[in-house]
Amino acid sequence: MTRPRFHLAFPVIDLDATRRFYVEVLGARPARSAARWLDLDLLGHQLTAHLVDHAPLASGRNPVDGDAVPIPHFGLILPWAPWQALAQRVQEAGVPFRIAPRVRFEGQPGEQGTFFIDDPSGNALEFKAFRDDAHVFRIL
């Protein structure tokens, strides 16, 4: 059986900047596009960037283990080494971290590395890795 793919459509204010960011910084592959949208393959998941006239507005923040987590946000859960490599690539690209790479819930079930960045349109992205992948959905 093939693994289900996730699809997310999100607003952007500049398709060219979006394409460059997702492809060059995050490693996505460009796919179909038209004048007002762009499909991206991010590790097998389909992201569709839709051109809008105004930047999306953040709704708020939630406290999580000492961080003010932006709401809404989206991202990927990666294995530990690829998560570290992506954090390094983001830093080398000069992309500022909204929340710098750190370990959250250290020593507890659900221990995870996490960092947050914004794409060129201000969409908040989180990338994380769990020390134990079995803890992704573990109820505490």
C-alpha positions as CSV (number, residue, x, y, z in Angstrom):
1,M,0.0,0.0,0.0
2,T,1.3,3.5,-0.8
3,R,1.6,6.1,1.9
4,P,-1.1,8.8,1.8
5,R,0.0,12.2,0.8
6,F,-0.9,15.4,2.5
7,H,-2.2,18.4,0.5
8,L,-2.1,22.0,1.8
9,A,-3.1,25.1,0.0
10,F,-1.8,28.3,1.5
11,P,-1.7,32.1,0.6
12,V,1.4,33.8,-0.7
13,I,2.1,37.3,-2.0
14,D,5.0,36.5,-4.4
15,L,5.1,33.3,-6.4
16,D,8.7,33.7,-7.5
17,A,10.0,34.3,-4.0
18,T,7.9,31.4,-2.7
19,R,9.3,29.1,-5.4
20,R,12.9,30.1,-4.6
21,F,12.4,29.7,-0.8
22,Y,10.7,26.3,-0.9
23,V,13.0,24.9,-3.6
24,E,16.4,26.4,-2.7
25,V,16.1,26.5,1.1
26,L,13.7,23.7,2.0
27,G,14.5,21.3,-0.9
28,A,11.0,21.1,-2.4
29,R,10.6,20.1,-6.1
30,P,8.6,22.5,-8.2
31,A,5.6,21.0,-10.0
32,R,2.7,22.4,-12.0
33,S,2.0,26.1,-11.9
34,A,-0.2,28.8,-13.4
35,A,-0.3,32.5,-13.2
36,R,-1.8,32.6,-9.7
37,W,-0.7,29.2,-8.1
38,L,2.3,26.9,-7.8
39,D,2.4,23.2,-6.8
40,L,5.4,22.0,-4.8
41,D,6.5,18.5,-3.8
42,L,7.8,18.7,-0.2
43,L,9.0,15.2,0.5
44,G,6.1,13.6,-1.3
45,H,3.5,16.0,0.1
46,Q,1.7,18.5,-2.2
47,L,1.8,22.2,-1.2
48,T,-0.1,24.6,-3.4
49,A,0.9,28.2,-3.0
50,H,-2.0,30.5,-4.1
51,L,-1.3,34.2,-5.0
52,V,-3.3,36.6,-2.9
53,D,-3.4,40.4,-2.8
54,H,-2.5,40.8,0.9
55,A,-0.1,39.0,3.2
56,P,-1.8,36.5,5.5
57,L,-2.5,37.6,9.1
58,A,-1.2,35.6,12.0
59,S,-4.0,34.6,14.4
60,G,-2.0,34.4,17.6
61,R,0.4,32.4,19.7
62,N,0.2,29.5,22.1
63,P,2.6,28.8,24.9
64,V,4.4,25.4,24.4
65,D,7.3,24.5,26.7
66,G,8.5,28.0,27.0
67,D,8.0,29.1,23.4
68,A,5.3,31.4,21.9
69,V,4.2,29.1,19.1
70,P,2.7,31.0,16.1
71,I,-0.9,29.9,15.2
72,P,-1.5,28.9,12.4
73,H,1.6,27.0,11.2
74,F,2.5,23.9,9.3
75,G,5.6,21.9,8.6
76,L,7.1,18.4,8.6
77,I,8.3,15.9,11.1
78,L,11.7,14.6,10.0
79,P,14.1,12.0,11.2
80,W,16.7,13.6,13.6
81,A,19.7,13.8,11.2
82,P,17.7,15.3,8.3
83,W,16.1,17.8,10.8
84,Q,19.6,18.9,11.9
85,A,20.7,19.2,8.3
86,L,17.7,21.3,7.4
87,A,18.3,23.6,10.4
88,Q,21.9,24.1,9.2
89,R,20.7,24.7,5.6
90,V,18.2,27.3,6.8
91,Q,20.8,29.1,8.9
92,E,23.4,29.0,6.0
93,A,20.7,30.5,3.7
94,G,20.4,33.5,6.1
95,V,16.8,32.8,6.9
96,P,16.0,34.1,10.4
97,F,14.5,31.7,12.9
98,R,11.3,32.7,14.5
99,I,12.1,30.1,17.2
100,A,15.7,28.8,16.9
101,P,16.4,25.1,16.8
102,R,16.1,23.6,20.3
103,V,15.0,20.4,22.1
104,R,11.5,20.6,23.6
105,F,10.2,18.4,26.4
106,E,13.8,17.3,27.1
107,G,14.0,14.0,28.9
108,Q,10.3,13.4,28.6
109,P,8.2,11.2,26.4
110,G,7.7,13.2,23.2
111,E,11.2,14.8,23.4
112,Q,11.6,16.6,20.1
113,G,13.8,19.0,18.2
114,T,11.9,21.9,16.8
115,F,12.4,25.2,15.0
116,F,10.2,27.8,13.4
117,I,10.8,30.0,10.3
118,D,8.6,32.2,8.1
119,D,8.3,31.8,4.4
120,P,8.6,35.0,2.3
121,S,4.8,35.7,2.7
122,G,4.9,35.4,6.5
123,N,3.5,31.9,6.8
124,A,4.9,30.2,9.9
125,L,6.6,26.8,9.3
126,E,7.7,24.3,12.0
127,F,10.1,21.5,11.4
128,K,10.6,18.9,14.1
129,A,12.1,15.6,14.9
130,F,11.3,13.2,17.7
131,R,14.0,11.3,19.6
132,D,11.6,8.3,19.5
133,D,9.3,8.2,16.5
134,A,6.8,6.1,18.4
135,H,6.1,9.2,20.6
136,V,4.7,11.3,17.8
137,F,1.1,10.5,18.8
138,R,1.8,9.2,22.3
139,I,-0.8,10.3,24.9
140,L,0.9,11.6,28.0
